[in-house]
Amino acid sequence: MEKHLVQADGNGVIDVNGQVSPVTYTVSLKEGKGQSYEVDIRLMAPRDWLLQRGFNRDAVLVSQSGARIPVYHDGANHHNGTNQDGANHHDEGSRHDGGRLDSATAISIELTARDDSCTSEADVLGKYPEFDSFRAAAAGRF
């Protein structure tokens, strides 16, 4: 059973087809299988902004660390390959609508990703500076 360890917020930029906008996002750390950790990444983006920029199923979050993380609308056809930061970013949400947006979709759209490539505390803290404020409190806890 996965154990939720900590959650933190970050500030970054969402990139849709080369057009960018500031965005806040949440990262949640959980124990994964074996000695691994999972980081779930979630952000909300305005539907109309996404549609006006030709959003289809995925966008890129440029995180606080500068990592480019693919994020997907619920139901998107997720890729399980690695991206530029060497991590496996994917989400296992339902796939009922293929991830496509239209004007009937909710006004605020959740985009998500999951990084299951972290194998140590140092790995997590190195890749996700959003967790820095928890570093002292977490010493020896994860």
Summary of the structure (lengths in Angstrom):
residues: 142
radius of gyration: 15.1
end to end distance: 15.3
largest distance: 47.9
contacts: 416
relative contact order: 0.24
helix: 16%
strand: 43%
